[in-house]
Amino acid sequence: MAPSSTPRRLPRAVILNNEILPYRVPLFQALHDRSDLEIRVIFSTARSWERTWTIDPATLTFPHRILPGICLRPPKSRFSEKRSIYINPTLFPELVRLKPDVIIGYEFSVPSMTALLYARIARRPLLIWSECTPLTDRHLTQGQRWTRRVIIPRVQGFFGTSPPACRNLIAQGAPPERVAEAPQVHQVDWIVRQAAQAREKNSSSDGLILYVGSLIERKGIGLLLDAFAQVRVRHPSIRLRIVGEGPLRGKLEKKTAQAGLQDRVDFAGFVEPAGIPSEYAEAGLFILPSLEETFGVVVVEALACGVPVICSSFAGVSTYLKDGEDAYVVDPNDTELLAGRIGRLLDDRALRAQFITRGREIAKTFEAKAVAEVFAREILRVAGKGDA
């Protein structure tokens, strides 16, 4: 009688992530749904200090754990913000317990340094996932530069969330053949359905301009207000809706009042992710005026919902858009140009329709399953190299 063979265990990957972000949950779920690997996600914290959204634990159906730890908040060298440094003392023992075949570290962080230590000791491959671009990395501290010099030569592969992120990895020493483009994802089908349902109840308005995001300096909302004031001269009925919360709200409301725009600008405050499709459904135009943005997943949301987009050239997602064909891509510092682009879209119904059609097609490329395929391919590629 032939001996029974033991089924081969699937490659096991552990993915490290700073916090639970709604737009990353679909990627982890898509990876979990695959039949050719096992994944577990380890979060450094449930929610960072500046976030206000609520995550329903029932939606986290993939294996995961939130580790105890602390967060240090040193100031950034640019803009009036702070960065987060997560320290999780139990991460190394957790990796020892899980015995992953592959580890995926997020950015060049303390958790990634811990993962590198484990990977070297256990002889397991490490992949690094980064959304940093040459623009966002132009003011790195000495400590940040040091972590990159330590990690990059010892990593078996890299994921960049946009073409600029991939170029940034290569410029910092990553071998080009080991860099895979894996853009930020979204539940595109879900947001399309939700927006369609919302439109059945409330029709959209061509004269409603929408911004969604934090009210912080690098988002460039003050520049958007300047451009809006210029456009309103020729289009007195237009309105601007600002969805989001942040430390600059009081300053921005004061600026709005001084410009005499308080009756045309609505500060809606924070809206939970479940309510965001309704915001896009009512908008006639979406603008992301960021001065610095690693990606800009809100642009994907707007494209998916069929809203014409004006996107900052400083956002990673802008590299997926052809200026004047799929959307307008502008430098938000040029408020006259921004105002001109807004006015053109308000006046040109055919151009709006073109942006809507092309934008919906582009949004499909950010569906979670497609990006999960990139992650899975790289995980499986390096999974057999652990003992090499």
Buried (B, 14 or more C-beta within 10 A) or exposed (E): EEEEEEEEEBBBBBBBBBBBBBBBBBBBBBBBEBEEBBBBBBBBBEBBEBBEBEBEEEEBEBBBEBBEBEBEEEEBEEBEBBEBBBBBEEBBEBBEEBEBBBBBBBBBBBBBBBBBBBBEEBEBBBBBBBBBBEBBBEEBEEEBEEBBEEBBEEBBBBBBBBBBBBBBBBEBEBBEEBBBBBBBBBBBBBBBEBBEEBBEEEEBBBBBBBBBBBBBBBBBBBBBBBBBBBBBEEBEEBBBBBBBBBEBBEEBBEBBEEBEBEEBBBBBEBBEBEEBBBBBBBBBBBBBBBBBBBBBBBBBBBBBBBBBBBBBBBBBBBBBBEBEEBBBBBBBBBBEBBBBBBBBBBEEEEBBEBBBEBBBEBBBBBBBBBBBBBBBEBBBBBBEBBEE
